[in-house]
């Protein structure tokens, strides 16, 4: 049966299982919906494992409550599985992540998981922390208040940026969706072409149109852009949070490119009548697509977990002139895995001599894997840690299970 937000729930489950949606046909009129998805694994192979197929059926079917999926993963509540969740949004600057992690380490908070996105000179970050001695969530209001004050001062920075915010409770939301919501609320989709072109080259610029389907009473949103993992999730998430309902859709991938067509109405039943509305939808979808795009190098660091590890790693990156555009931190047992998409401080590709210097500096304490970001979601990545690599949006799945 159809219900508000059901399409986003289904797409969320599929993407959190690291499945690539190559084609999809969405239809929902009246009280029912019928969705068809063609999916592969991350390498573009058909899913043949019976256990995986059984898991997918349970995750999407009537027994979905029995399966631990991302629907159960909450962000921003005071205590999540014994951890305190912190949300931050501010103007981005080189070394900011290093400064944030240093403040937390100095206040005896251990970062056990985190995810950070940057777009249009803004940064949104969700961190899971606990007390570095008890390994439990921190409930002391005085201690939390001190931490919040120090982080607010840090985010305000030298530019007196009043937009810097930190929070401990922002509702119950999927991590990726929450990061989209934070940047959307911060109006990161504004600022014009020049600001976004600094982050991403013209090859990444999506082509988005909004037209009216007169005979059926829908607005038709068409997106053409470079294909990548989680593209459909990012678009459906944004349309849903902008209060639009998807009635029909066709998704297809042709080589490295994707074409996605959505027939939508506002929740009140209206189509997009004004040019201002159409322009806003185009801007917001373009921002949603760009937030997750990262060109260049990703650094995967694997080490035995210890207090202040994130602070140490981000400090070393900063001292070597590297700027982090996206980051993910995950701790399972005693093992910590950190992934950073990096550029130099000017936003240019990283000189490999810096990477080699980095490898020498940290090689004795942690394992470093360097990968070029693949141009397509289905291109095989450089040989590396097939088992320890993970994809953003699933960082906390095993950690919070």
Protein Blocks (a to p, Z undefined) as FASTA:
>chain_A
ZZehklmmmmmmmmmnopacfbdcdddehjbdcdddddddfkopacfbfklmmmmmmmmm
mmlmmpccfklpcghiabgghiacddddddddehklmmmmmmmmmnopacfbdcdddeeh
iacdddddddfklopacfbfklmmmmmmmmmmmmnomnopakbccdfbebjadfklmmmm
mmmmnopmgnijmlmmmmpcfklmccddddddfknopacddddddddehklmmmmmmmmm
nopacfbdcdddehjbccdddddddfkopacfbfklmmmmmmmmmmmmmmmpcghjdddd
dddddehklmmmmmmmmmnopacfbdcdddehjbccdddddddfkopacdfklmmmmmmm
mmmmoccddddddfbfklccddddfklgccehilmmmmmZZ
